[in-house]
Amino acid sequence: MADFPLRDIIHEPDSEEMLAALIPDLERADEFIAAAEEVLAHEPRDGVPATKDGSVWYLPMSLLGGKSVALYYTFDDHSVTLLAIVTE
């Protein structure tokens, strides 16, 4: 990864509630999301644009209970805001 300043990770309340619904165990939930946070803090463009204008992106994540999981977010030069985490 390039030597750029890390972006702050901001959790919208909805994203935290969605994660808690998917993984009720707080420690396990933190472990699940930590890898995605690390990737996005370094380079949020590793995800995929979810909107035509690029205002919302998503990051495919590990399977959870046999279902695909996607993390939706926005970002700028200083932060990444986690909007939603959903199974697909």
Short mmCIF file of the C-alpha atoms (twelve columns), coordinates in Angstrom:
data_MODEL
# 
_entry.id   MODEL 
# 
loop_
_atom_site.group_PDB 
_atom_site.id 
_atom_site.type_symbol 
_atom_site.label_atom_id 
_atom_site.label_alt_id 
_atom_site.label_comp_id 
_atom_site.label_asym_id 
_atom_site.label_seq_id 
_atom_site.Cartn_x 
_atom_site.Cartn_y 
_atom_site.Cartn_z 
_atom_site.pdbx_PDB_model_num 
ATOM 1  C CA . MET A 1  0.000   0.000   0.000   1 
ATOM 2  C CA . ALA A 2  1.168   3.511   -0.744  1 
ATOM 3  C CA . ASP A 3  2.497   5.828   1.939   1 
ATOM 4  C CA . PHE A 4  -0.506  8.122   2.166   1 
ATOM 5  C CA . PRO A 5  -1.975  9.417   5.416   1 
ATOM 6  C CA . LEU A 6  -4.602  7.056   6.736   1 
ATOM 7  C CA . ARG A 7  -8.202  8.180   6.511   1 
ATOM 8  C CA . ASP A 8  -10.330 8.264   9.635   1 
ATOM 9  C CA . ILE A 9  -13.103 5.666   9.734   1 
ATOM 10 C CA . ILE A 10 -16.532 6.998   10.693  1 
ATOM 11 C CA . HIS A 11 -19.351 4.606   11.550  1 
ATOM 12 C CA . GLU A 12 -22.851 5.847   10.814  1 
ATOM 13 C CA . PRO A 13 -25.273 4.595   13.501  1 
ATOM 14 C CA . ASP A 14 -27.200 2.590   10.894  1 
ATOM 15 C CA . SER A 15 -24.059 0.710   9.868   1 
ATOM 16 C CA . GLU A 16 -23.304 -0.172  13.488  1 
ATOM 17 C CA . GLU A 17 -26.861 -1.429  13.995  1 
ATOM 18 C CA . MET A 18 -26.681 -3.511  10.815  1 
ATOM 19 C CA . LEU A 19 -23.369 -5.041  11.886  1 
ATOM 20 C CA . ALA A 20 -24.774 -5.850  15.338  1 
ATOM 21 C CA . ALA A 21 -27.765 -7.537  13.702  1 
ATOM 22 C CA . LEU A 22 -25.451 -9.650  11.528  1 
ATOM 23 C CA . ILE A 23 -22.961 -10.453 14.301  1 
ATOM 24 C CA . PRO A 24 -24.367 -9.922  17.810  1 
ATOM 25 C CA . ASP A 25 -21.030 -10.749 19.514  1 
ATOM 26 C CA . LEU A 26 -19.265 -7.357  19.734  1 
ATOM 27 C CA . GLU A 27 -15.731 -8.768  19.699  1 
ATOM 28 C CA . ARG A 28 -16.439 -10.978 16.700  1 
ATOM 29 C CA . ALA A 29 -18.134 -8.068  14.895  1 
ATOM 30 C CA . ASP A 30 -15.089 -5.841  15.508  1 
ATOM 31 C CA . GLU A 31 -12.794 -8.542  14.135  1 
ATOM 32 C CA . PHE A 32 -15.005 -8.997  11.066  1 
ATOM 33 C CA . ILE A 33 -15.012 -5.299  10.165  1 
ATOM 34 C CA . ALA A 34 -11.365 -4.561  11.108  1 
ATOM 35 C CA . ALA A 35 -9.860  -5.876  7.874   1 
ATOM 36 C CA . ALA A 36 -12.241 -3.797  5.764   1 
ATOM 37 C CA . GLU A 37 -11.456 -0.703  7.823   1 
ATOM 38 C CA . GLU A 38 -7.729  -1.248  7.280   1 
ATOM 39 C CA . VAL A 39 -8.154  -1.568  3.514   1 
ATOM 40 C CA . LEU A 40 -10.445 1.459   3.255   1 
ATOM 41 C CA . ALA A 41 -8.296  3.663   5.502   1 
ATOM 42 C CA . HIS A 42 -5.406  3.104   3.083   1 
ATOM 43 C CA . GLU A 43 -7.220  3.060   -0.255  1 
ATOM 44 C CA . PRO A 44 -10.998 3.366   -0.469  1 
ATOM 45 C CA . ARG A 45 -10.853 2.977   -4.247  1 
ATOM 46 C CA . ASP A 46 -10.160 -0.726  -3.678  1 
ATOM 47 C CA . GLY A 47 -13.953 -1.024  -3.484  1 
ATOM 48 C CA . VAL A 48 -16.422 -0.753  -6.348  1 
ATOM 49 C CA . PRO A 49 -18.555 2.286   -7.216  1 
ATOM 50 C CA . ALA A 50 -22.173 1.593   -6.252  1 
ATOM 51 C CA . THR A 51 -23.547 4.733   -7.913  1 
ATOM 52 C CA . LYS A 52 -22.889 6.193   -11.353 1 
ATOM 53 C CA . ASP A 53 -21.535 9.411   -9.846  1 
ATOM 54 C CA . GLY A 54 -19.153 7.534   -7.516  1 
ATOM 55 C CA . SER A 55 -20.621 9.097   -4.397  1 
ATOM 56 C CA . VAL A 56 -21.255 5.689   -2.794  1 
ATOM 57 C CA . TRP A 57 -18.953 2.682   -3.031  1 
ATOM 58 C CA . TYR A 58 -19.124 -0.890  -1.761  1 
ATOM 59 C CA . LEU A 59 -16.574 -3.422  -0.641  1 
ATOM 60 C CA . PRO A 60 -17.400 -7.124  -1.014  1 
ATOM 61 C CA . MET A 61 -16.526 -8.930  2.213   1 
ATOM 62 C CA . SER A 62 -16.142 -12.475 3.511   1 
ATOM 63 C CA . LEU A 63 -19.108 -14.792 3.443   1 
ATOM 64 C CA . LEU A 64 -21.147 -14.773 6.612   1 
ATOM 65 C CA . GLY A 65 -23.446 -17.703 7.244   1 
ATOM 66 C CA . GLY A 66 -23.117 -18.680 3.596   1 
ATOM 67 C CA . LYS A 67 -24.288 -15.259 2.401   1 
ATOM 68 C CA . SER A 68 -22.283 -12.577 0.602   1 
ATOM 69 C CA . VAL A 69 -21.716 -9.412  2.598   1 
ATOM 70 C CA . ALA A 70 -21.151 -5.913  1.211   1 
ATOM 71 C CA . LEU A 71 -20.026 -2.792  3.052   1 
ATOM 72 C CA . TYR A 72 -21.327 0.486   1.592   1 
ATOM 73 C CA . TYR A 73 -19.397 3.708   2.214   1 
ATOM 74 C CA . THR A 74 -18.446 7.181   1.065   1 
ATOM 75 C CA . PHE A 75 -15.047 8.822   1.330   1 
ATOM 76 C CA . ASP A 76 -12.993 11.939  0.832   1 
ATOM 77 C CA . ASP A 77 -9.298  12.749  1.302   1 
ATOM 78 C CA . HIS A 78 -9.592  12.624  5.096   1 
ATOM 79 C CA . SER A 79 -12.196 10.038  6.049   1 
ATOM 80 C CA . VAL A 80 -14.283 7.020   5.078   1 
ATOM 81 C CA . THR A 81 -17.865 6.905   6.303   1 
ATOM 82 C CA . LEU A 82 -19.401 3.463   6.665   1 
ATOM 83 C CA . LEU A 83 -23.051 3.708   5.618   1 
ATOM 84 C CA . ALA A 84 -24.395 0.165   5.602   1 
ATOM 85 C CA . ILE A 85 -23.380 -3.472  5.813   1 
ATOM 86 C CA . VAL A 86 -25.766 -5.899  4.203   1 
ATOM 87 C CA . THR A 87 -26.023 -9.511  3.132   1 
ATOM 88 C CA . GLU A 88 -26.796 -10.146 -0.496  1 
# 
